[in-house]
Amino acid sequence: MAGLVLLLPTVLAAWLAVFASEHGGDCLMYGERCQTVPGTVLWACFWAAVGLGVTALAWPRTRWTSARCWAVGLQWGAQLTLGALILSGA
């Protein structure tokens, strides 16, 4: 649940950090030096984090706990990868 709650603040904080940088300001104002990470990769990481988070949340806590732990770990991995990809444009 914590991962899903923190997903949007993570994305917003990363974009704010990017737009506060010199490169982000140039991209926002002049359309120059913009991020080179394709938007499809960012969206794929976002939706993977959402899907894995919902799966882990809906998973029964008493059955196949190792699979639920893997879903949570993969969700955090997708979420942190998304934040890192956004920040790589800074």
Residue frames as qw, qx, qy, qz and C-alpha x, y, z in Angstrom:
[[0.000, 0.886, 0.464, 0.000, 0.00, 0.00, 0.00],
 [0.330, -0.763, 0.086, 0.550, 2.84, 2.40, 0.81],
 [0.405, -0.091, 0.579, 0.702, 4.29, 2.01, -2.68],
 [0.157, 0.625, 0.650, 0.404, 1.03, 2.94, -4.34],
 [0.201, -0.914, -0.287, 0.202, 0.58, 5.92, -2.04],
 [0.376, -0.684, 0.260, 0.569, 4.12, 7.14, -2.75],
 [0.610, 0.291, 0.553, 0.487, 4.02, 6.59, -6.52],
 [0.229, 0.864, 0.313, 0.322, 2.56, 9.96, -7.53],
 [0.313, -0.932, 0.120, 0.140, 4.61, 12.00, -5.02],
 [0.678, -0.294, 0.465, 0.488, 7.75, 10.26, -6.31],
 [0.505, 0.491, 0.496, 0.508, 6.91, 11.14, -9.91],
 [0.014, 0.961, 0.212, 0.179, 5.96, 14.72, -9.06],
 [0.490, -0.793, 0.225, 0.283, 9.08, 15.31, -6.97],
 [0.667, -0.066, 0.497, 0.551, 11.29, 13.90, -9.73],
 [0.370, 0.681, 0.426, 0.467, 9.68, 16.13, -12.38],
 [0.196, -0.978, -0.071, -0.002, 9.99, 19.16, -10.12],
 [0.603, -0.567, 0.353, 0.436, 13.68, 18.43, -9.65],
 [0.590, 0.248, 0.520, 0.565, 14.14, 18.09, -13.40],
 [0.191, 0.832, 0.356, 0.381, 12.31, 21.32, -14.21],
 [0.377, -0.913, 0.028, 0.152, 14.23, 23.18, -11.51],
 [0.684, -0.274, 0.366, 0.568, 17.52, 22.30, -13.20],
 [0.040, 0.577, -0.333, -0.744, 19.16, 24.26, -16.00],
 [0.023, -0.013, 0.875, 0.483, 18.45, 21.54, -18.57],
 [0.062, 0.547, 0.829, -0.101, 14.82, 21.28, -17.51],
 [0.067, 0.735, 0.200, -0.645, 14.39, 25.04, -17.66],
 [0.043, 0.402, -0.568, -0.717, 15.83, 25.14, -21.18],
 [0.022, 0.214, 0.935, 0.282, 13.50, 22.35, -22.25],
 [0.044, 0.666, 0.673, -0.319, 10.49, 24.03, -20.70],
 [0.059, 0.764, 0.055, -0.640, 11.25, 27.52, -22.04],
 [0.205, 0.640, -0.474, -0.568, 12.99, 26.91, -25.38],
 [0.942, 0.243, 0.069, -0.220, 12.40, 23.25, -26.25],
 [0.501, 0.639, -0.563, 0.153, 16.16, 22.62, -26.18],
 [0.144, 0.373, -0.833, 0.382, 18.20, 19.97, -24.34],
 [0.769, -0.235, 0.060, -0.592, 15.09, 17.97, -23.52],
 [0.636, -0.311, 0.689, -0.156, 15.11, 14.53, -21.96],
 [0.359, 0.394, -0.733, -0.422, 16.15, 11.67, -24.23],
 [0.215, 0.056, 0.951, -0.214, 14.29, 8.89, -22.41],
 [0.256, -0.241, -0.660, -0.663, 11.28, 7.86, -24.53],
 [0.490, -0.222, 0.235, -0.810, 7.90, 8.56, -22.98],
 [0.848, -0.053, -0.406, -0.335, 6.77, 5.00, -23.65],
 [0.576, 0.110, -0.693, 0.419, 9.48, 3.70, -21.29],
 [0.098, -0.175, 0.468, -0.861, 8.34, 6.10, -18.56],
 [0.695, -0.106, -0.044, -0.710, 4.70, 5.12, -19.00],
 [0.796, 0.044, -0.600, -0.068, 5.61, 1.42, -19.04],
 [0.351, 0.109, -0.695, 0.618, 7.44, 1.77, -15.72],
 [0.342, -0.147, 0.277, -0.886, 4.55, 3.77, -14.26],
 [0.801, -0.057, -0.194, -0.564, 1.87, 1.26, -15.27],
 [0.694, 0.097, -0.693, 0.167, 4.07, -1.68, -14.23],
 [0.104, 0.139, -0.632, 0.755, 4.42, -0.13, -10.76],
 [0.559, -0.084, 0.131, -0.814, 0.67, 0.44, -10.56],
 [0.826, 0.046, -0.439, -0.351, -0.16, -3.08, -11.79],
 [0.582, 0.108, -0.725, 0.351, 2.30, -4.79, -9.48],
 [0.088, -0.162, 0.516, -0.836, 1.16, -2.68, -6.53],
 [0.699, -0.066, -0.015, -0.712, -2.48, -3.54, -7.11],
 [0.797, 0.087, -0.591, -0.090, -1.56, -7.21, -7.53],
 [0.371, 0.134, -0.719, 0.572, 0.37, -7.21, -4.26],
 [0.316, -0.133, 0.348, -0.872, -2.46, -5.40, -2.51],
 [0.790, -0.002, -0.141, -0.596, -5.11, -7.83, -3.76],
 [0.582, 0.222, -0.780, 0.065, -2.97, -10.92, -3.13],
 [0.783, -0.555, -0.204, -0.193, -4.13, -13.02, -0.17],
 [0.105, -0.783, 0.541, -0.289, -1.68, -12.63, 2.71],
 [0.744, -0.334, 0.543, -0.200, -1.93, -16.27, 3.76],
 [0.894, 0.251, 0.350, 0.119, -1.24, -18.01, 0.43],
 [0.724, 0.416, 0.135, 0.534, 1.96, -17.84, -1.59],
 [0.289, -0.913, -0.053, 0.281, 3.52, -15.14, 0.51],
 [0.537, -0.316, 0.415, 0.663, 6.78, -15.39, -1.44],
 [0.330, 0.496, 0.573, 0.563, 4.93, -14.46, -4.65],
 [0.124, -0.940, -0.313, -0.062, 3.39, -11.46, -2.89],
 [0.495, -0.701, 0.173, 0.483, 6.84, -10.39, -1.64],
 [0.502, 0.049, 0.530, 0.682, 8.18, -10.65, -5.19],
 [0.155, 0.761, 0.507, 0.374, 5.31, -8.49, -6.47],
 [0.299, -0.933, -0.105, 0.171, 6.09, -5.85, -3.84],
 [0.562, -0.463, 0.353, 0.587, 9.80, -5.96, -4.64],
 [0.421, 0.305, 0.576, 0.630, 9.18, -5.66, -8.37],
 [0.005, 0.898, 0.411, 0.160, 6.76, -2.81, -7.77],
 [0.380, -0.852, 0.086, 0.351, 9.35, -0.87, -5.79],
 [0.564, -0.169, 0.504, 0.632, 11.92, -1.67, -8.46],
 [0.302, 0.594, 0.555, 0.498, 9.68, -0.30, -11.22],
 [0.165, -0.951, -0.261, 0.004, 8.87, 2.76, -9.13],
 [0.478, -0.701, 0.237, 0.473, 12.50, 3.55, -8.34],
 [0.522, 0.104, 0.565, 0.631, 13.49, 2.92, -11.95],
 [0.166, 0.811, 0.472, 0.304, 10.81, 5.39, -13.04],
 [0.293, -0.935, -0.033, 0.196, 12.13, 8.02, -10.65],
 [0.562, -0.432, 0.422, 0.565, 15.70, 7.42, -11.80],
 [0.460, 0.385, 0.580, 0.551, 14.74, 7.66, -15.47],
 [0.023, 0.936, 0.315, 0.154, 12.94, 10.95, -14.87],
 [0.416, -0.850, 0.148, 0.288, 15.89, 12.31, -12.91],
 [0.691, -0.069, 0.437, 0.572, 18.33, 11.23, -15.61],
 [0.353, 0.712, 0.374, 0.478, 17.01, 14.10, -17.72],
 [0.304, -0.929, -0.125, 0.170, 18.11, 16.67, -15.11]]
